[in-house]
Amino acid sequence: MDESLEVDLATALIQIERIDVAERRLQLLLDRKPDSARARVQLAALYERLSRIAEAENMLAAVAPEAWGDEGLAVHAALLLRAGRVLEARTAYEALLQRVCMIGHNAPFYFALAKACDRLGDAASAMRALEDGHAAQLHIASRLVPDLVDPASEPLPITRQRVTQADRARWQAIAAPDVQASPIFVVGFPRSGTTLLEQMLDAHPALRSMDERGFFHDVIEGMQRMGWTYPHDLGKLDSEACASLRAIYWAKVATVVALKDGVRLVDKNPLNILRLPMLQRIFPNAPVILALRHPMDVVLSCYMQSFRAPAFQMLCSSLDRLARGYANALRFWMDQSEVLRPHAMELRYEDLVEDPARYARALGDFLDLEDVSVLLEFDTHARAKGFISTPSYAQVVEPLHKRAVGRWQRYRPWLEPVRLELAPFCERFGYSLD
């Protein structure tokens, strides 16, 4: 196969998370063509993504800087940022944005530049870069999801799909798995610490997590194929129907993770918070952990992320839209948890970084785990794990730090317009706006 096509294929394989295959093909290409700059740069990018930093640096160093191209410059800038050479990283991203002018293609570099500016304490420059990044994303996303472009459109319309007390009273009793045979669900609004919590749990030998998967979308589609309407007909599902829907779920799980006997699944998907009725119907005994973080920090952090999914790009395209989406999601949780009464626990990100040992004990008590000390070794475990699909892949391989706690304070002028929207949730979950 042509060298360029081989690298393009490896890039596509990485995008669909066929990481081992992509690495193997790139290594084989280098065996045949040791001077292939594109293959080396793509491998360096992959190693950075896998947190194999020394390998990334060595691979990039084997390519002359004039042969790096835009991809190599991006890897160089990312490595500078991860090494704490933040001012150099900022300069590198600014130079990269002078080269990459195509709208949409340059979006990730604006977000990376904003991260560097934030680390340097330059909030105004960070916000300017974010505005440019969101504008670039919006240019592409508006073609893919035009119905979501209207600023007045409702963020997260799925929050309208609720179960009432009357609906719940009509649910048939069913045979269901006990708590040990049920998944552990980690939910919350994105950027609330769900990935960190997932990696902690995955470090325990009795638990196994999988990267974010939308398998409950498949389960809901399965219910609809049976002729039922979600969520209003959940009460009409008997034991057999619920077992069939669980079979759909477990079949999907089996495509991405092999569970050994006695090992429990950790299903971390933040927005499964919006599918709580289905979770509760087919896994009524499952533990549900709601990850919480200061609402202002959550909204700011989402705004600072370069999400790949067009719907997420639209959700995060403005602070106002994000705040409304957060409010819709958390109102949904507050209402539906009152109706459905899940076996739930609320855990705050701030508590984790303040007292990780206490946080680990609380998790262990809730999940009936022995030897919770391994939960505190999550960063070592995450580095060994390799590929982590979420935007926080670089953060969860670091030891705990307080850098992200209270970051919203530096951005008060920009967040002030969403203060009233978020105030009820700050009060509900015990966060100050002072």
N, C-alpha and C positions, 0 to 999 in steps of 0.2 A: 504494500500500500504506500502511496505517496506520503512523504514525511509530514507535510502540512495537514493532510487528511487524518493521519495517525494522531497528531496532536489534537486536532479538532474532535476526533472520536473520544480521546481520553478526557477532554474537557466536558463533553456531553455525559460521559460515564460518571464523572465527579458530580455533575448537577443532579443526577438521579441516584446518587449515593452508592454507586458501585465502585467504592474507593479502592479495594484490593485489586480489582481488574484494571482500573485506570493506572494505578502505580506500576503494575506488572507490565502493561503495554508500553508505558513510557520508559521503563528500565530496559525492555527488549529493544526499543528504538535506539536508546543510547548505546546498547551493545553493538548495534549495527552501524550507528552513526554517532560516534563519541563527540563530534563537533557540533551536534545539533543544538543551537542556542535556544530554540523554541521549546524543545523537550526539556532542557535543563531549567528554563524559567518556569515552565508549567509544573515540573516536579518541585521546584522551590516554593511555588504558590501552594501546592498541595501539602507540603511538609509544614508550612506556616499554619495552614488551616488545621492540621493534625497536632499542632503544638510541638512538633519535632523541630525546635528552633535551630539547634546546632546544625542539623542536616540541611535545613532551609538556607542558612547562611553559607554553608560550604558549597551547596549546589549553585547558589547565585554567584558566589565569588569565582566560580569556574567559568563564568561568562564575562567577557569584556563589557564594561558599562555601556559602551556605544552600541552594543548588540542587544541590550536588555529589551528595548521596545517599551511600550506603555505598560505591558503586563509586568515586566521586570522592575520598572520604576515603582509600580504599585506594591510589589512584594518588598522592595527595598524600604519604602516608606512605612509599610506595616511592621517590618522588623525593627526599624528605628523606634516606632511607637512602643512596641512591646519591650524593647530594651530600656525604656525610660528616657530615651534621647528625644524628648518631645519637641523641642524647638527645631531640631533638625528634621523631624518628621513633618512638622508644619510646613517648613520650607520646601520639603520634597513634594508634599501634596499640592502646594500652591504652584510649583513648577509643573507638576503633572496636569493640573487643570488648565495650564496655558497650552498644553499639547493636545489634550482631549477635549474637543469642542462640540462633538456630536451630542445633541440633547438626548438624554436617556442613558447613553454610555458613560457620561461623566457623573451621573448621580451618586454612585457609591463613593467617589472621591470627595465630593462635597461633605458627605456624612463623616468620612474619615478625617477630613480637615477640621470639621466641627469638634470631633472628639479631641484632637490635638489642642485646639484653641481652648476647649473646656479645661483640659488638664493644665493649661498655662494660666488659667484664671481669667481668660479674655472672653467674657460672656457675650459681649456685643458682636465680636467677630464670629463666635460660634453660631449665634442666631442668624447672622447674615448668610453664613455657609449653609445652614439648615434650610433657610428660605429658598436658596438656589437649588439645593438638593431636592426639596419637595416639588419645586416647580418643574425640575427635569423629570422626576418620576410621574408627576401628574400629566405631563405631555404624552407619555406612553400609556399610562393606565386609563386615561380618558378614552382611548381608542378600544381598549379591551373591556372595560366595564362602564360604558357611557351612562347607564342608568344611575350610577353612583356618584356622578360628577357634581350634580346639583348640590350646592352648599347647604340647602335646606332639607335635603333628603335625610331620612332618619338613620343614624348609625346603628348597626346591629339590629335590624328589624326582627331577627329571630327571637328577640326578647318579648315579642308579642305572643309567642307560643307558650302559654302558661296553663298550669293545672289549677283549677279552683278547689276550694274546700269541698264543694258539692261533687266535683269530678273525682276527687280522691276518695270520698266516701263510697263511691260506686266501684272501686277497684276490687276485683275478685282476689281472694286469698290464693296464693300459688306456692308450689314447691320451689324452693330457691336454694342456691349454694350458701353454705355458712360463711362466716367472715374469713376463715382461713382459705377457703376455696374461691374467694372473690378477689377481683383486682383491688389494688389500692389506688384511688383516684386522686391526683394532685391537680387542683384547678385554681383559677384566679384570673385577674386581668393580666395580659402580657406585661412583662418587666416588673413583676411583683416578687421575684425570687423563686419562681417555679423550677427553673433549670437547676439552680443551686440546691434546692430541696431534693429534686430528682437525683442529682449526683450523690448527695449524702445517702439517700436510701439505697441507691444502686451499689454503694460501697459495702453494704451488709451482705454476707454470703447467703442469707435466706431470702433475699429480694433480687429481682432483676427488672430493670427498666427498659423501655424502648423509646426511641426518639419520637417526637410528636407525630401522631397519626390521627387522621380523621375517621376512625373506624365507626364511630357512632353515627356518622352520616350514612354509612353503609347499612347500619342496623335500622335506622329510621326509614331508609329506602326499602329495606326488607319488609318492614311493617306495612308500608304503603302498597307493596306488591301483593300483600295478603288481602288487600281491600280495605284497610283501616286508615283512618285519618289521624295524623299525629298533631298534637298530643291528646286530642279529645277522646279518642277511642282506646287509650291505654287501659282503661278499666275493663274493656271487653276481652282483653287478652287473657287466656287461661294458661295453665301450667305448660301445656304442650306448645302453645304459641310462643310463650316466653322462652322455653327451651330452644325452640327453633331460632329465635333471635340471638340467644346466647351463642348458639352454634355458628351463626354468621360472624359474630364478634371473634370467637376463639379461632375460627379458620383464618381470619385476617391476621390475627396476632401471630399465628404459626408461620406466616410468610416472612416475618421479620425477626422473630426471636424464638429460640428453643428453650422451653422451661423444663428444668430437671424436676424430678419428683421432690415435693416438699418445698419448692421455691415459689414464692408469690410474685405476681406481676405488679409492677408499678406503672400505671398508665398516666403519664404526665402530658396533658394537653390543656393549656390554660382555659381555652374557651369551651371546654366540656362543661364549664360552669353553666353554660346556656343550654345544655342538654341534660340537666339534672333530672327532669321527669323520666327520661328513658333510662338513665343510670339507675334510678331508684326502682323502676318497674322491673328490670330484669336482674339487677344485683341489689336487692333491698338491704342486704347485710354488709355491703361493701363500705370500708372506711373511706371517707372523703376528707381530704385536707385542703382547706382554703388558704392559699398563700396571700398574705397581706403586706402592704408597704404604704408609706405615706402617700395619699392620693396625688399630691402635687408632684412628688418624685416619680410616681408611676407615669403620669401624663407627660412630664418632661422627658423621662427616659424613652418612652415610646416615640415621642417626637424626634428624638435624636437617633433613632434606629433606621437603618436602611432595610426595610422588609422587602421580600421578593414577591409575595402574593399581591396582585393588583388590588384586591379588596382591602387588604391590610394597608397598602399604600394610600388608598383613599381614606380609610379610617384615621390614619395618622397624618393626613395632609395639612391639618391646622390644629392649633391648641384648642380652639373652640370645639371642633368636631370630636377631637379626642376626649375632651371633658364630658361631652354629651354621651359619647359611647361608653365611657367609664361609668357614668351615672346610670345609664340604661342597664349595663351588665350587673352592677352591684345592687340596684333596686330589684332586679330579677332574682338574684341570690337571696336577698333579704326576704322577699315575698315567698319564693318557692321553698326555701328551707323552713319557713314557718309552716307551710302547707304539708310538705313531704317529710319533714323531720328526719333527715339523713343522719347516719352515724358519723358526725362531722366534728372537725377540730379546726380552729382558726389559729394560724401561726404567723407572727409578724417578723419580717426580714430584720427589722431593727433589733429585735430580741436575739436573733441568731448572732449578729456581729457583736453585740454587747456581752452575751454570756452563752457561748456555743455549747458548753457542757450541759447547761440547764436545758437548752433547746433540744439537744440530743436525748436527754432523759425524758423530756415531755413526749417526744416522738416514740421513744421506746415503750413508754407506758401506754400510749394510745394504740400502738400496733402490736403490743405484746412481744417485743423483741428482746432477746438476750444480748449482752455485750454490746452496748450502744457506743462504746469507744471507737469502733471502726467507722462510725458515721462522721467522726471528726477528721478522718483521713481522706475526705472526699477529693481534695485537690490532687493528691497523689494518684488516687483511683482514676480521676478524670483524665489525667495526663496519660495514664496507661491505656485508657479506653480508646483514645485516638479521636475519631471523627465525632463531633457533636454538632448537630444540624442547626441549632438555634443561634440567633445573633450574639448571644452572650458566651460563645465558645471560648473566647480569649479570657473572659473573667473567671469562669468556673474552674480553670486550672491554676488559678492564683490562690495563695493563702487568703484567709478572711482579712478584710480591711474595711475601714469606715468611710472610704472616699466617696461612696455614693449616698451616704446617709445625710439628709438635709441639703443635698445639692440644690434643691429648688430655691433655697434662700438667695442664691446668687442671681437667680433669674426672676426675682419678684416683679420687676416692671413688666415683663412679658406675660407672666402668669396671673397678674392681678385681674384681668378680665374674666378668668374662669374660676375665681375664688368662690363666688357665691354658688356656682354649680357644684363644687366639690366640698363645700363646707359641711353639709349634712353627713357626708361619709367620714370626714375627719372627726366629727363629733361621735359618730356611731362606733368607730374603731379606735378611738382614743388618741387622736393625733392633734397637735396644736398648730394653729395657723399664725402664731406670733413669731 
